[in-house]
Amino acid sequence: MPFDLSTNQDRRQHQNLRAAFAEAFDILRPFLDPANDRNGHSHDHLALRAMRERFPEMSKDEIFVLVAAARRTLIRRAAAAC
């Protein structure tokens, strides 16, 4: 069945993750910022812990998706700033 563009149907899934992204990004920014690395090691474990504390209703996979998306967003913003 082809997708009907006339219905304005949103095919994206995981609306809960999309809704939480802005808040999650603000929480994750200090953990993912390369300027805050310790001897070349990131603070991913702390980022995951902060996310589990703030969003206890989310699964580990959902939290991982948010962390990965936030990391990609930071990388893209840094590349665009150059």
C-alpha positions as CSV (number, residue, x, y, z in Angstrom):
1,M,0.0,0.0,0.0
2,P,1.6,3.3,-1.1
3,F,1.8,6.2,1.3
4,D,-0.8,8.8,0.7
5,L,0.7,12.3,0.9
6,S,-2.7,14.0,0.9
7,T,-3.6,12.8,4.4
8,N,-0.8,14.7,6.2
9,Q,-0.3,11.5,8.2
10,D,2.8,11.5,10.4
11,R,4.6,8.2,9.9
12,R,7.2,8.7,12.6
13,Q,7.0,6.6,15.7
14,H,8.1,7.0,19.3
15,Q,6.4,10.3,19.9
16,N,7.3,10.0,23.6
17,L,11.0,10.2,22.7
18,R,10.4,13.1,20.3
19,A,8.5,15.0,23.1
20,A,11.3,14.4,25.6
21,F,14.2,15.2,23.4
22,A,14.5,18.9,24.2
23,E,14.7,18.3,27.9
24,A,17.0,15.3,27.5
25,F,19.3,17.4,25.3
26,D,19.6,20.0,28.0
27,I,20.4,17.3,30.6
28,L,22.9,15.5,28.4
29,R,24.8,18.5,27.0
30,P,27.4,18.7,29.8
31,F,28.0,15.0,29.8
32,L,28.6,14.8,26.1
33,D,30.6,18.0,25.6
34,P,34.1,17.1,24.6
35,A,35.4,20.0,26.7
36,N,34.3,18.0,29.8
37,D,36.1,14.8,28.9
38,R,38.4,13.4,31.5
39,N,41.7,12.3,30.0
40,G,40.0,11.5,26.7
41,H,37.2,9.5,28.3
42,S,33.6,10.6,28.0
43,H,31.0,10.7,30.8
44,D,28.5,8.4,29.0
45,H,27.9,6.3,32.2
46,L,26.9,9.5,34.1
47,A,24.7,10.6,31.2
48,L,22.9,7.3,31.2
49,R,22.4,7.5,35.0
50,A,21.1,11.1,34.8
51,M,18.6,10.0,32.1
52,R,17.4,7.0,34.1
53,E,16.8,9.2,37.1
54,R,14.9,11.8,35.1
55,F,13.0,9.4,32.9
56,P,12.4,6.3,35.0
57,E,9.5,5.2,32.8
58,M,11.7,4.8,29.8
59,S,13.4,1.6,28.9
60,K,17.2,1.3,28.6
61,D,16.8,1.2,24.8
62,E,14.8,4.4,24.7
63,I,17.4,6.2,26.9
64,F,20.2,4.9,24.7
65,V,18.4,6.3,21.6
66,L,18.0,9.7,23.3
67,V,21.7,9.8,24.3
68,A,22.8,8.8,20.7
69,A,20.5,11.4,19.2
70,A,21.8,14.1,21.5
71,R,25.4,13.2,20.7
72,R,24.7,13.4,16.9
73,T,23.0,16.8,17.4
74,L,26.0,18.1,19.3
75,I,28.4,16.9,16.6
76,R,26.3,18.4,13.8
77,R,26.0,21.7,15.6
78,A,29.7,21.8,16.2
79,A,30.4,21.0,12.5
80,A,28.0,23.7,11.4
81,A,29.6,26.3,13.6
82,C,33.0,25.8,11.9
